[in-house]
């Protein structure tokens, strides 16, 4: 049986690169916001 609760260490271990963020709708929103603030990055 798999426990569905992740500890905070596992949450922090999530990948945070540009490509990783592009893969989800929320991540694309983040990238769009970054681009608006800083130009292309």
Secondary structure in CASP SS format (residue, H / E / C, confidence):
PFRMAT SS
TARGET T0000
AUTHOR 0000-0000-0000
METHOD secondary structure of the structure
MODEL  1
X C 1.00
X C 1.00
X C 1.00
X C 1.00
X C 1.00
X C 1.00
X C 1.00
X H 1.00
X H 1.00
X H 1.00
X H 1.00
X H 1.00
X C 1.00
X C 1.00
X C 1.00
X C 1.00
X C 1.00
X H 1.00
X H 1.00
X H 1.00
X H 1.00
X H 1.00
X C 1.00
X C 1.00
X H 1.00
X H 1.00
X H 1.00
X H 1.00
X H 1.00
X H 1.00
X H 1.00
X H 1.00
X H 1.00
X H 1.00
X H 1.00
X H 1.00
X H 1.00
X H 1.00
X C 1.00
X C 1.00
X C 1.00
END
